[in-house]
Amino acid sequence: MVKAQLVHRRWREQAILAAIRAGAETIPEVVSRVYSTIDAQLLKAAGLSVLAHVEHLAERRLVSYEPPLHPDRRFSAV
């Protein structure tokens, strides 16, 4: 079960990075591309997940942004 979660998390991270590389520059833009079929009640949770992934991608120097990161802050792939 843990291995499946790790694989899913890596897949989600790659989908988020792909969306950013394709031009998504804010959390809502990434959410609309990566979570296109999600129930509207889950959009806030999806946004928080994307925010955490963007922070992790920035730590790995794959994404850059001007701190502090928030939903409307623009970011880009490095």
Beta strands, then each sheet from edge to edge (+ up, - down):
strand 1: 63-65
strand 2: 75-77
sheet 1: 1+ 2-
end
